């Protein structure tokens, strides 16, 4: 077996085939905003305004779309509190926590190396 074939076999369900469903999920969880929202939620449940403040530069529309996508993927919980005025808290599901645990080291690496790579 060739070395490249061994690499492909490391990814159960496939990542490389064009029609693979894992590509859809990969797109969701590796988008800039998806990563930032998931990692932000590692600090615990947060409100919409907290997430918007942390992910500086995200528009209301993009935050809403990102949260809806991640919720649909089963990575984020949306819990509406029975209070007035209405309050919604977002948190990670167990699956979202597992994913965020993988993303945190990636963001730490990016933070350590961005200036060197980008040349700022």
C-alpha positions as CSV (number, residue, x, y, z in Angstrom):
1,X,0.0,0.0,0.0
2,X,1.3,3.4,-0.8
3,X,2.0,6.0,1.8
4,X,-0.7,8.3,0.5
5,X,-3.3,5.5,0.7
6,X,-2.4,5.0,4.4
7,X,-3.1,8.7,5.0
8,X,-6.5,8.4,3.5
9,X,-7.4,5.5,5.7
10,X,-6.7,7.5,8.8
11,X,-9.9,9.4,8.3
12,X,-12.9,7.2,8.9
13,X,-15.9,8.2,6.8
14,X,-13.6,10.0,4.5
15,X,-12.6,13.7,4.3
16,X,-11.1,13.7,0.9
17,X,-14.0,12.5,-1.4
18,X,-15.9,15.5,-2.8
19,X,-19.3,14.2,-1.9
20,X,-18.4,13.2,1.7
21,X,-20.7,14.5,4.4
22,X,-17.7,15.1,6.7
23,X,-16.7,18.0,4.4
24,X,-19.9,19.8,5.3
25,X,-19.1,19.5,9.0
26,X,-15.4,20.4,8.4
27,X,-16.6,23.6,6.7
28,X,-18.8,24.5,9.7
29,X,-16.2,23.9,12.4
30,X,-13.2,25.4,10.6
31,X,-14.8,28.6,9.5
32,X,-13.2,31.6,11.2
33,X,-16.3,32.4,13.1
34,X,-17.2,28.8,13.9
35,X,-13.8,28.3,15.6
36,X,-14.0,31.5,17.5
37,X,-17.5,30.9,18.8
38,X,-16.6,27.3,19.8
39,X,-13.5,28.3,21.6
40,X,-15.2,31.3,23.3
41,X,-17.8,28.9,24.8
42,X,-15.1,26.9,26.5
43,X,-15.3,29.5,29.2
44,X,-18.9,28.4,30.0
45,X,-22.3,29.6,28.9
46,X,-22.5,33.0,27.3
47,X,-25.1,35.4,26.1
48,X,-25.3,36.7,22.5
49,X,-23.8,40.0,23.5
50,X,-20.8,38.3,25.2
51,X,-20.1,36.2,22.1
52,X,-20.4,39.3,19.8
53,X,-18.0,41.2,22.0
54,X,-15.4,38.4,22.1
55,X,-15.5,37.7,18.4
56,X,-14.7,41.2,17.4
57,X,-15.7,42.1,13.9
58,X,-18.5,39.5,13.6
59,X,-21.7,40.9,12.3
60,X,-25.1,40.2,13.9
61,X,-26.1,38.2,10.9
62,X,-22.9,36.1,10.8
63,X,-23.1,35.4,14.6
64,X,-26.8,34.3,14.2
65,X,-25.9,32.1,11.2
66,X,-22.9,30.6,12.9
67,X,-24.8,29.8,16.1
68,X,-27.7,28.3,14.2
69,X,-25.3,26.1,12.2
70,X,-23.4,24.9,15.2
71,X,-26.6,24.3,17.1
72,X,-28.0,22.3,14.1
73,X,-24.7,20.3,14.1
74,X,-25.3,19.4,17.8
75,X,-22.2,21.3,19.0
76,X,-23.9,24.3,20.7
77,X,-26.9,24.4,23.0
78,X,-29.3,27.4,22.9
79,X,-31.3,27.8,26.1
80,X,-33.9,30.5,26.4
81,X,-34.4,31.6,30.0
82,X,-37.9,32.2,31.2
83,X,-37.3,35.8,32.3
84,X,-38.2,39.3,31.1
85,X,-36.6,40.7,29.2
86,X,-35.9,37.5,27.2
87,X,-32.4,36.0,27.8
88,X,-30.7,33.3,25.7
89,X,-27.6,31.5,26.8
90,X,-25.4,29.5,24.5
91,X,-23.1,26.6,25.7
92,X,-21.2,23.7,24.3
93,X,-22.8,20.3,24.1
94,X,-20.6,17.3,25.1
95,X,-19.7,16.9,21.4
96,X,-18.9,20.6,21.2
97,X,-16.7,20.4,24.3
98,X,-14.8,17.5,22.6
99,X,-14.3,19.5,19.5
100,X,-13.3,22.7,21.3
101,X,-10.6,20.7,23.2
102,X,-9.0,20.0,19.8
103,X,-9.4,23.6,18.6
104,X,-7.8,25.3,21.6
105,X,-4.3,23.9,20.9
106,X,-4.7,25.0,17.3
107,X,-5.6,28.6,18.3
108,X,-2.7,28.6,20.8
109,X,-0.3,27.5,17.9
110,X,-1.8,30.2,15.6
111,X,-1.3,32.8,18.4
112,X,2.3,31.8,18.9
113,X,3.2,31.7,15.3
114,X,1.1,34.3,13.5
115,X,3.6,37.2,13.6
116,X,6.4,35.0,12.3
117,X,4.4,33.5,9.5
118,X,2.4,36.6,8.4
119,X,5.5,38.8,8.9
120,X,3.8,41.6,11.0
